[in-house]
Amino acid sequence: MASPRLNKGLLKRYWGALEKPEAVILSSVAAPRVTAGVVEWLAQQWDLFPQQVQATQRQCGVINGYHKPEQLGADRWAALIAARQLFQGNLCVIDCGTAVTLDLLAKAGEHRGGLILPGLQMMHNALVRDTAGIQNGGVAQAEDGLMARCTSAGIEAGTLYMLVAALDRIRADVTASLGSECRFVLTGGDAGRIAELISFTAEVAPWLVLQGLDIMAGGQGNVLQGDAAVA
């Protein structure tokens, strides 16, 4: 399967009319050719080459818990840095995106490691791609009860329940392992949807990765929604 290409039209639409920035900081977990396309566009548009974020052993008060620090995703690293500055105490940062990542951050800034789960869309796509007979389920309709009455609604509800159940169990284990209270922070595109269904209270911080990048660049993490247009 060929790796995806960057749609440079999106960059032109969202960034083309902006004034030339002083610098660009880039966090990317996309395919290498997509990241290379962004770098190329920045060079052509503004004659700028971005600082590409990579997780390190220690930065902004966060101590990386990975045996090989550079293997921690740049987005997870940025989210941890933002969480460390914006919240207090023991933290569990859950990024609900294409994949769902979970990272534990002790109150002193020590990263205790994390987990990676498939996200809602990823689970949905796997079911549709690999299971015969459910490709044409149609558009999901609102359901009155627990059990779905069409294939598409069944997939949507089933994947949602899987993820919520996993997070509920993980929450219990995380709390037990810390031996003290832990604050849960949800970010990413599905954060609001997940927050409504989990059995525990969580802060929703949709722009945590971008806030982390801002902090890395010397800011205070004050990122507005409009800044996330191509996130």
C-alpha positions as CSV (number, residue, x, y, z in Angstrom):
1,M,0.0,0.0,0.0
2,A,1.4,3.4,-1.0
3,S,2.0,5.9,1.8
4,P,-0.3,8.9,1.8
5,R,0.5,12.2,0.2
6,L,0.0,15.7,1.6
7,N,-2.8,17.8,0.2
8,K,-0.9,21.0,-0.1
9,G,-4.2,22.8,-1.1
10,L,-5.2,22.5,2.6
11,L,-2.1,24.3,3.7
12,K,-2.6,27.0,1.2
13,R,-6.3,27.4,2.2
14,Y,-5.5,27.7,6.0
15,W,-2.0,29.2,6.0
16,G,-1.6,30.9,2.6
17,A,-2.9,34.3,3.6
18,L,-1.0,34.5,6.9
19,E,1.9,36.8,7.4
20,K,5.3,35.1,7.4
21,P,6.0,33.9,11.0
22,E,9.3,34.3,12.8
23,A,9.7,30.6,13.2
24,V,7.8,27.3,12.9
25,I,7.7,24.4,15.3
26,L,6.4,21.1,13.9
27,S,5.1,18.0,15.6
28,S,4.3,15.2,13.2
29,V,3.5,11.5,13.5
30,A,2.3,11.3,9.9
31,A,4.0,9.3,7.2
32,P,7.5,10.6,6.3
33,R,6.4,11.9,2.9
34,V,3.6,13.9,4.4
35,T,5.9,15.5,6.9
36,A,8.4,16.2,4.1
37,G,5.6,17.8,2.1
38,V,4.9,20.2,5.0
39,V,8.6,21.1,5.2
40,E,8.7,21.7,1.5
41,W,5.7,23.9,1.5
42,L,7.0,26.0,4.3
43,A,10.3,26.5,2.5
44,Q,8.5,27.5,-0.7
45,Q,6.0,29.8,1.0
46,W,8.1,31.5,3.6
47,D,11.7,30.3,3.1
48,L,11.5,28.8,6.6
49,F,12.6,25.4,7.8
50,P,10.7,24.2,10.9
51,Q,12.0,22.9,14.2
52,Q,10.7,19.4,14.3
53,V,9.8,18.2,17.8
54,Q,11.3,15.0,19.1
55,A,10.9,13.6,22.6
56,T,14.0,14.0,24.7
57,Q,15.1,12.7,28.1
58,R,13.9,15.8,29.9
59,Q,12.2,19.1,28.9
60,C,10.1,21.7,30.5
61,G,9.9,19.9,33.8
62,V,8.9,16.5,32.3
63,I,11.2,13.5,32.7
64,N,10.7,10.9,29.9
65,G,9.9,7.4,31.1
66,Y,10.7,5.6,27.9
67,H,13.8,3.4,27.8
68,K,14.6,5.1,24.4
69,P,13.1,8.6,24.9
70,E,13.1,9.4,21.2
71,Q,10.6,6.6,20.5
72,L,7.9,8.5,22.4
73,G,5.6,10.2,19.9
74,A,6.2,13.9,19.4
75,D,2.5,14.6,20.0
76,R,2.4,12.7,23.3
77,W,5.5,14.5,24.4
78,A,4.0,17.9,23.6
79,A,0.8,16.9,25.4
80,L,2.7,15.9,28.5
81,I,4.6,19.2,28.6
82,A,1.4,21.1,28.4
83,A,-0.3,19.0,31.0
84,R,2.6,19.5,33.4
85,Q,2.3,23.3,33.1
86,L,-1.4,23.6,33.0
87,F,-2.6,21.1,35.6
88,Q,-1.5,20.0,39.1
89,G,-0.9,16.7,40.8
90,N,-0.7,13.2,39.4
91,L,-2.0,13.2,35.8
92,C,-3.2,10.7,33.3
93,V,-3.3,12.3,29.8
94,I,-5.5,10.5,27.3
95,D,-5.4,11.6,23.7
96,C,-8.5,10.5,21.8
97,G,-7.5,10.7,18.2
98,T,-6.8,8.3,15.3
99,A,-5.2,6.2,18.0
100,V,-5.9,6.6,21.7
101,T,-2.8,7.2,23.7
102,L,-2.6,7.2,27.5
103,D,0.3,8.6,29.5
104,L,0.8,8.7,33.2
105,L,2.6,11.7,34.7
106,A,3.5,11.8,38.4
107,K,3.2,15.1,40.2
108,A,6.9,15.6,40.2
109,G,7.0,15.5,36.4
110,E,8.1,11.9,36.0
111,H,6.5,10.1,33.1
112,R,5.6,6.6,34.1
113,G,5.0,5.3,30.6
114,G,1.8,4.8,28.7
115,L,-0.5,2.7,26.5
116,I,-1.7,2.9,22.9
117,L,-5.2,1.7,21.8
118,P,-7.0,1.9,18.5
119,G,-9.2,4.9,18.2
120,L,-12.9,4.9,17.3
121,Q,-12.4,5.5,13.6
122,M,-9.5,3.0,13.4
123,M,-11.7,0.3,15.0
124,H,-14.6,1.2,12.7
125,N,-12.3,1.0,9.6
126,A,-10.9,-2.4,10.7
127,L,-14.3,-3.9,11.1
128,V,-15.6,-2.6,7.7
129,R,-12.4,-3.6,5.9
130,D,-11.8,-7.1,7.4
131,T,-15.4,-8.4,8.1
132,A,-17.4,-9.6,5.2
133,G,-21.0,-8.5,4.9
134,I,-21.0,-5.3,6.9
135,Q,-19.5,-2.9,4.3
136,N,-22.9,-1.5,3.3
137,G,-24.4,-0.8,6.6
138,G,-25.6,2.7,5.6
139,V,-25.8,5.8,7.8
140,A,-26.2,5.2,11.5
141,Q,-29.6,6.3,12.9
142,A,-30.4,7.4,16.4
143,E,-31.2,4.5,18.7
144,D,-33.7,4.3,21.5
145,G,-32.1,1.5,23.4
146,L,-28.8,-0.2,24.0
147,M,-29.0,-2.6,21.1
148,A,-28.6,-1.2,17.6
149,R,-31.1,-2.0,14.9
150,C,-28.8,-1.5,11.9
151,T,-25.3,-2.5,11.0
152,S,-23.7,0.9,10.9
153,A,-25.2,1.9,14.3
154,G,-24.0,-1.5,15.7
155,I,-20.5,-0.7,14.6
156,E,-20.6,2.8,16.0
157,A,-22.0,1.7,19.4
158,G,-19.8,-1.3,19.7
159,T,-16.6,0.5,19.1
160,L,-17.6,3.3,21.4
161,Y,-18.4,0.8,24.2
162,M,-15.1,-1.0,23.7
163,L,-13.1,2.2,24.2
164,V,-15.2,3.5,27.1
165,A,-15.0,0.1,28.9
166,A,-11.2,0.0,28.4
167,L,-10.7,3.5,29.8
168,D,-12.9,2.7,32.8
169,R,-10.8,-0.3,33.6
170,I,-7.5,1.5,33.0
171,R,-8.6,4.3,35.3
172,A,-9.1,1.8,38.1
173,D,-5.7,0.3,37.6
174,V,-4.0,3.6,37.3
175,T,-5.5,4.9,40.5
176,A,-4.5,1.7,42.3
177,S,-0.9,1.8,41.0
178,L,-0.4,5.4,42.1
179,G,-1.8,4.9,45.6
180,S,-3.2,8.5,45.5
181,E,-5.6,10.6,43.6
182,C,-5.0,11.2,39.9
183,R,-6.4,13.9,37.6
184,F,-7.5,12.7,34.2
185,V,-7.1,15.0,31.2
186,L,-8.7,14.2,27.8
187,T,-7.6,15.7,24.5
188,G,-8.0,15.0,20.8
189,G,-10.9,15.0,18.4
190,D,-13.0,12.5,20.2
191,A,-12.3,13.8,23.7
192,G,-15.7,15.5,24.2
193,R,-17.6,12.5,23.1
194,I,-15.7,10.1,25.3
195,A,-15.9,12.4,28.3
196,E,-19.7,12.1,28.3
197,L,-19.6,8.3,28.6
198,I,-16.7,7.3,30.9
199,S,-17.6,6.6,34.5
200,F,-15.0,9.0,36.0
201,T,-14.5,12.8,35.9
202,A,-12.0,14.1,33.4
203,E,-10.9,17.5,32.2
204,V,-11.3,18.1,28.5
205,A,-8.4,20.1,26.9
206,P,-8.9,19.8,23.1
207,W,-5.7,21.7,22.1
208,L,-3.2,20.1,24.6
209,V,-0.7,19.2,21.9
210,L,-0.7,22.7,20.4
211,Q,-0.4,24.2,23.9
212,G,2.6,22.0,24.5
213,L,4.2,23.2,21.3
214,D,3.6,26.8,22.4
215,I,5.3,26.1,25.7
216,M,8.2,24.5,23.9
217,A,8.5,27.7,21.8
218,G,8.7,29.9,25.0
219,G,5.0,30.7,25.3
220,Q,2.5,30.0,28.1
221,G,0.3,27.5,26.3
222,N,-2.3,30.1,25.4
223,V,-3.6,28.6,22.2
224,L,-6.9,29.7,20.6
225,Q,-9.2,27.4,18.7
226,G,-8.4,29.1,15.5
227,D,-4.8,28.3,15.8
228,A,-5.7,24.6,15.4
229,A,-7.0,24.9,11.8
230,V,-4.8,22.2,10.4
231,A,-4.0,20.2,13.6
